[in-house]
Amino acid sequence: MRIPAVIVLAALATATARAEPEIKWNEAENHVGQEVTVRGRVVGIHCSNLSCLLAFDPAFRGFTAVIHARSFEHFPPDSLDKLYSGRQVFVRGEVKKSDGRPQIVIEDPRDLTLVHAERRRERETERALQVQTELLERVGTVLAQLEELTERLLDTQERMEVLLTRIEQREEALGSVPAAAPPLPPAPGFGEPLPRPAFESLRSIKRGMSSADVQRLIGQPQYVEDTGGGWTTWYYGYGRSISFDARGRAKSLVGFPKP
């Protein structure tokens, strides 16, 4: 972001260094042979078939701007008075002496400009340079943000690759461990006799009862096995088990006393 700003400042410094020094019209005599910019008010204009003189001294004794006939296509004599008479202007060029008076010969329209137009152009140029500098700074900021975002994305990608590698390693490790066999259901049998209240509950269990009724009478089983087709077998210990069909009805009783 700093490099474009330095380039702009260097360009401005170069342009300033190459610009001609600005002097007043009555100082032109002290700058003969130099490239300068003369500032002054045009107080008189005199044209002939050979040239037009723009005077800054009412008596035409001081500095004058000269337009030769070969440049009349750029400076029509009929329009000079309307454009420049009584107005402040800038005259650019090399100061020379003719008949003992300093003068600058004007050939390029850019060498004769109105002061207010020149100031406006300078302000526009300054504004354009300022806008360009701001734009370059914004572009630099955006590039810096993109660079930071790219670094973050790369860091995230590296983390994801590490995480995926760990997951693959864990899956391989789990795949190499044999699965534990499910616990075997208790062997069927009539078991030990229970106290009378519990014994009466066991005697009340009958085929066709719902699983909810069985659970209400003798409680939760110790183990439930899914035997397929919607059938399940509940194990209550001491070799007791009840098989329920897909509708949840008791179909087989093992180890329960007869009613």
C-alpha positions as CSV (number, residue, x, y, z in Angstrom):
1,M,0.0,0.0,0.0
2,R,2.9,2.3,0.6
3,I,4.6,1.8,-2.7
4,P,1.9,3.4,-4.9
5,A,1.8,6.4,-2.6
6,V,5.6,6.8,-2.9
7,I,5.3,6.7,-6.6
8,V,2.7,9.3,-6.7
9,L,4.7,11.6,-4.4
10,A,7.8,11.1,-6.6
11,A,5.8,12.0,-9.7
12,L,4.5,15.1,-8.0
13,A,8.0,16.1,-6.9
14,T,9.3,15.5,-10.5
15,A,6.5,17.6,-12.0
16,T,7.1,20.4,-9.5
17,A,10.8,20.3,-10.2
18,R,10.2,20.6,-14.0
19,A,7.7,23.4,-13.7
20,E,8.9,26.9,-14.7
21,P,9.3,29.4,-11.9
22,E,6.4,31.9,-11.7
23,I,7.3,35.6,-11.8
24,K,5.5,39.0,-12.2
25,W,5.5,40.7,-15.6
26,N,7.7,43.6,-14.4
27,E,10.4,41.0,-13.3
28,A,10.7,39.5,-16.7
29,E,13.7,41.7,-17.6
30,N,15.7,40.0,-14.9
31,H,15.1,36.5,-16.4
32,V,16.2,36.9,-20.0
33,G,17.3,33.6,-21.5
34,Q,15.2,31.6,-18.9
35,E,12.1,29.5,-19.2
36,V,9.6,31.1,-16.8
37,T,5.9,31.6,-16.3
38,V,5.0,35.3,-16.3
39,R,1.8,36.4,-14.5
40,G,0.2,39.8,-15.2
41,R,-2.9,41.6,-16.5
42,V,-3.2,42.4,-20.2
43,V,-3.8,46.2,-20.5
44,G,-3.4,46.6,-24.2
45,I,-3.5,44.6,-27.5
46,H,-2.1,45.7,-30.8
47,C,-2.3,43.6,-34.0
48,S,-0.8,43.9,-37.5
49,N,-0.5,41.6,-40.4
50,L,2.8,40.3,-39.0
51,S,2.0,39.9,-35.3
52,C,-0.1,40.7,-32.3
53,L,1.4,42.2,-29.1
54,L,-0.2,41.7,-25.7
55,A,1.1,44.5,-23.4
56,F,1.2,44.5,-19.6
57,D,2.4,48.1,-19.6
58,P,0.0,50.7,-21.0
59,A,2.8,52.4,-22.9
60,F,4.0,49.1,-24.4
61,R,7.4,49.8,-22.9
62,G,7.6,46.8,-20.5
63,F,7.1,43.1,-21.0
64,T,5.0,41.9,-24.0
65,A,3.7,38.6,-25.2
66,V,4.1,38.2,-29.0
67,I,2.0,36.1,-31.3
68,H,3.4,35.9,-34.9
69,A,1.2,35.6,-37.9
70,R,2.1,31.9,-38.3
71,S,0.2,31.2,-35.0
72,F,-2.9,33.2,-35.9
73,E,-4.8,30.0,-36.5
74,H,-4.4,29.2,-32.8
75,F,-4.9,32.9,-31.7
76,P,-7.3,34.7,-34.1
77,P,-6.5,38.4,-33.8
78,D,-10.3,39.3,-33.9
79,S,-10.8,37.3,-30.7
80,L,-7.8,38.3,-28.6
81,D,-9.3,41.5,-27.2
82,K,-12.5,39.7,-26.1
83,L,-10.6,36.8,-24.6
84,Y,-7.6,38.5,-22.8
85,S,-8.0,42.3,-22.6
86,G,-8.2,43.4,-18.9
87,R,-7.7,39.8,-17.6
88,Q,-5.0,38.2,-15.6
89,V,-3.0,35.6,-17.6
90,F,-0.1,33.3,-17.5
91,V,2.5,33.5,-20.3
92,R,5.0,30.6,-20.5
93,G,8.2,30.4,-22.5
94,E,11.7,31.7,-22.8
95,V,12.2,35.4,-22.0
96,K,14.0,37.2,-24.9
97,K,14.8,40.8,-25.6
98,S,13.6,42.7,-28.7
99,D,14.2,46.4,-29.1
100,G,15.4,46.5,-25.5
101,R,12.1,45.1,-24.1
102,P,11.6,41.6,-22.6
103,Q,9.1,39.4,-24.5
104,I,7.9,35.9,-24.9
105,V,6.9,34.5,-28.3
106,I,3.7,32.4,-28.0
107,E,3.1,29.6,-30.4
108,D,1.2,27.0,-28.4
109,P,-2.2,27.8,-26.9
110,R,-1.1,26.1,-23.7
111,D,1.5,28.9,-23.3
112,L,-1.2,31.6,-22.8
113,T,-3.9,30.8,-20.3
114,L,-6.2,32.7,-18.0
115,V,-5.3,32.8,-14.4
116,H,-8.6,31.6,-13.1
117,A,-8.8,28.8,-15.7
118,E,-5.2,27.8,-14.7
119,R,-6.1,27.8,-11.0
120,R,-9.1,25.7,-11.8
121,R,-7.1,23.3,-13.8
122,E,-4.5,23.0,-11.0
123,R,-7.3,22.3,-8.5
124,E,-8.7,19.7,-10.8
125,T,-5.3,18.1,-11.2
126,E,-4.7,18.1,-7.5
127,R,-8.1,16.6,-6.9
128,A,-7.5,13.9,-9.6
129,L,-4.1,13.0,-7.9
130,Q,-5.8,12.9,-4.5
131,V,-8.5,10.6,-5.9
132,Q,-5.9,8.4,-7.5
133,T,-3.9,8.2,-4.3
134,E,-7.0,7.3,-2.3
135,L,-7.9,4.7,-4.9
136,L,-4.4,3.2,-4.7
137,E,-4.6,3.1,-0.9
138,R,-8.0,1.4,-1.0
139,V,-6.7,-1.2,-3.5
140,G,-3.7,-1.8,-1.3
141,T,-6.0,-2.3,1.7
142,V,-8.2,-4.8,-0.3
143,L,-5.1,-6.7,-1.4
144,A,-3.9,-6.9,2.2
145,Q,-7.2,-8.2,3.3
146,L,-7.3,-10.8,0.5
147,E,-3.8,-11.9,1.5
148,E,-4.9,-12.3,5.1
149,L,-8.0,-14.2,4.1
150,T,-6.0,-16.5,1.9
151,E,-3.6,-17.3,4.8
152,R,-6.6,-18.1,7.0
153,L,-8.1,-20.4,4.4
154,L,-4.8,-22.2,4.0
155,D,-4.5,-22.6,7.7
156,T,-8.1,-24.0,7.9
157,Q,-7.3,-26.4,5.1
158,E,-4.3,-27.7,6.9
159,R,-6.3,-28.2,10.1
160,M,-9.0,-30.1,8.2
161,E,-6.4,-32.3,6.6
162,V,-4.9,-33.1,10.0
163,L,-8.4,-33.8,11.4
164,L,-9.3,-36.1,8.5
165,T,-6.0,-38.0,8.9
166,R,-6.8,-38.6,12.6
167,I,-10.3,-39.8,11.8
168,E,-9.0,-42.2,9.2
169,Q,-6.4,-43.5,11.7
170,R,-9.1,-44.0,14.4
171,E,-11.4,-45.8,11.9
172,E,-8.5,-48.1,11.0
173,A,-7.7,-48.7,14.7
174,L,-11.4,-49.5,15.4
175,G,-11.6,-51.8,12.4
176,S,-8.7,-53.9,13.7
177,V,-10.4,-54.5,17.1
178,P,-12.8,-57.5,17.1
179,A,-16.4,-56.6,18.1
180,A,-17.4,-57.8,21.6
181,A,-19.9,-60.6,21.6
182,P,-23.3,-59.7,23.0
183,P,-24.1,-61.1,26.4
184,L,-25.7,-64.5,26.5
185,P,-29.2,-64.6,27.9
186,P,-29.6,-66.5,31.2
187,A,-30.3,-70.2,30.9
188,P,-33.9,-71.0,31.2
189,G,-35.0,-72.7,34.5
190,F,-37.4,-72.4,37.3
191,G,-34.9,-70.8,39.7
192,E,-35.3,-70.4,43.4
193,P,-38.7,-70.0,45.0
194,L,-39.8,-66.4,45.8
195,P,-41.8,-65.1,48.8
196,R,-45.5,-65.5,48.4
197,P,-46.4,-62.0,47.2
198,A,-43.8,-62.2,44.4
199,F,-44.8,-65.8,43.7
200,E,-48.5,-64.7,43.3
201,S,-47.4,-62.1,40.8
202,L,-45.5,-64.6,38.8
203,R,-48.6,-66.9,38.8
204,S,-50.7,-64.1,37.4
205,I,-48.7,-63.9,34.2
206,K,-50.6,-65.5,31.3
207,R,-50.2,-65.9,27.6
208,G,-52.0,-63.1,25.6
209,M,-51.1,-60.4,28.2
210,S,-49.8,-57.1,26.9
211,S,-46.2,-56.1,27.6
212,A,-47.6,-53.1,29.6
213,D,-49.6,-55.5,31.9
214,V,-46.5,-57.7,32.4
215,Q,-44.4,-54.8,33.3
216,R,-47.0,-53.5,35.7
217,L,-47.2,-56.9,37.5
218,I,-43.5,-58.0,37.7
219,G,-41.5,-54.9,36.7
220,Q,-38.8,-54.2,34.2
221,P,-36.9,-57.1,32.7
222,Q,-33.2,-57.5,33.3
223,Y,-32.5,-58.0,29.6
224,V,-34.5,-57.6,26.3
225,E,-33.5,-59.5,23.1
226,D,-34.8,-58.6,19.7
227,T,-35.6,-62.0,18.1
228,G,-36.6,-60.6,14.6
229,G,-39.9,-60.0,12.9
230,G,-41.0,-57.6,15.6
231,W,-40.7,-60.3,18.3
232,T,-38.9,-59.7,21.5
233,T,-37.9,-61.8,24.6
234,W,-37.8,-60.4,28.1
235,Y,-35.5,-62.0,30.6
236,Y,-36.2,-61.8,34.4
237,G,-33.4,-63.9,35.8
238,Y,-33.6,-67.3,37.4
239,G,-34.3,-68.8,34.0
240,R,-37.6,-66.8,33.5
241,S,-38.4,-65.3,30.1
242,I,-41.4,-64.1,28.2
243,S,-41.6,-63.9,24.4
244,F,-43.9,-61.2,22.8
245,D,-45.1,-61.2,19.3
246,A,-45.1,-58.2,16.9
247,R,-48.3,-56.9,18.6
248,G,-46.7,-56.9,22.0
249,R,-48.7,-59.9,23.3
250,A,-47.1,-62.6,25.5
251,K,-46.9,-65.9,23.5
252,S,-44.4,-68.0,25.4
253,L,-43.6,-68.2,29.1
254,V,-40.5,-69.9,30.4
255,G,-39.9,-70.5,34.2
256,F,-43.1,-69.1,35.4
257,P,-45.4,-71.2,37.7
258,K,-48.7,-72.3,36.5
259,P,-51.7,-70.3,37.7
